[in-house]
Amino acid sequence: MKKISLLLLLISFTFALSGCDVPPKTDIADMKAAVDAAIADGAQQYAPDQLKLVNEQMAAAMTEVEKQDSHFVFKNYHKARLLVAKTKTEAVTLQEKLAEIKQKQS
């Protein structure tokens, strides 16, 4: 009976560990690409304040990812995914604003 209990405990522990979340690597890469594209489009020159906000959001998202990475078990990247998605959206919006700013200056 002890062997069965131990086996069930081991199986439960294995399922608990396998339930750990994985980092949103693709989302992070997409976010960084969107920020890099905004920089390449001239965000530093045309919208430095908005770029600063996007960079701060990206730093917060990466801090949350690193926080979850540091956990040995029970990693939960939900908040990190939300921050990454928000930052990517803000970077894309910044790119659109840059296009408008450039068009007005032409």
C-alpha positions in Angstrom: 0.0 0.0 0.0 2.9 2.4 0.7 4.3 1.7 -2.7 1.0 2.6 -4.4 0.7 5.8 -2.3 4.3 6.8 -3.1 3.7 6.1 -6.8 0.5 8.2 -6.8 2.4 11.0 -5.1 5.2 10.8 -7.6 2.8 10.9 -10.5 0.9 13.8 -9.0 4.2 15.7 -8.5 5.2 15.0 -12.1 1.9 16.4 -13.4 2.2 19.5 -11.2 5.7 20.1 -12.6 4.6 19.5 -16.2 1.8 22.1 -15.7 4.4 24.8 -15.4 4.1 27.5 -18.1 6.7 28.2 -20.8 8.1 31.7 -21.6 6.5 33.5 -24.5 9.6 33.5 -26.7 7.8 34.1 -30.0 5.8 37.0 -28.5 8.9 38.5 -27.0 10.7 38.3 -30.4 7.7 39.9 -32.1 7.6 42.7 -29.4 11.3 43.4 -29.8 11.0 43.4 -33.6 8.1 46.0 -33.4 10.2 48.2 -31.1 13.2 47.9 -33.3 11.1 48.8 -36.4 9.8 51.9 -34.6 13.4 52.9 -33.8 14.4 52.3 -37.4 11.4 54.4 -38.6 12.8 57.4 -36.6 11.1 57.2 -33.3 14.1 58.7 -31.5 13.9 61.7 -33.7 10.2 62.2 -34.2 8.6 60.8 -31.1 11.2 60.4 -28.3 8.6 60.6 -25.5 6.5 57.8 -26.9 9.6 55.7 -27.6 10.7 56.2 -24.0 7.3 54.9 -22.8 7.5 51.9 -25.1 11.0 51.1 -23.8 9.8 51.4 -20.2 7.0 49.0 -21.0 9.4 46.6 -22.7 11.6 46.7 -19.6 8.7 45.9 -17.4 7.7 43.0 -19.6 11.2 41.6 -19.6 11.4 42.0 -15.8 8.2 40.0 -15.4 9.6 37.3 -17.7 12.8 37.1 -15.7 10.9 37.0 -12.5 9.0 33.9 -13.7 12.2 32.4 -15.1 13.7 32.5 -11.7 11.0 30.3 -10.2 11.9 26.7 -10.0 8.4 25.4 -10.3 4.9 26.9 -10.9 6.0 29.4 -13.5 3.1 31.6 -14.7 3.8 33.8 -17.7 0.2 35.2 -18.0 1.1 38.7 -16.7 4.3 38.7 -18.9 2.3 37.7 -22.0 -0.1 40.6 -21.3 2.7 43.1 -20.9 4.5 41.8 -24.0 1.3 42.1 -26.0 0.6 45.6 -24.8 4.1 46.7 -25.5 4.0 45.2 -29.0 0.7 47.0 -29.6 2.1 50.3 -28.4 5.2 49.9 -30.7 3.0 49.2 -33.7 0.8 52.3 -32.8 4.0 54.3 -32.5 5.1 53.2 -36.0 1.7 54.3 -37.3 2.0 57.7 -35.6 5.5 58.1 -37.1 4.1 57.5 -40.6 1.6 60.3 -39.9 4.2 62.6 -38.5 6.5 62.1 -41.5 3.6 62.6 -43.9 2.7 65.9 -42.3 6.2 67.1 -42.5 6.5 66.3 -46.2 
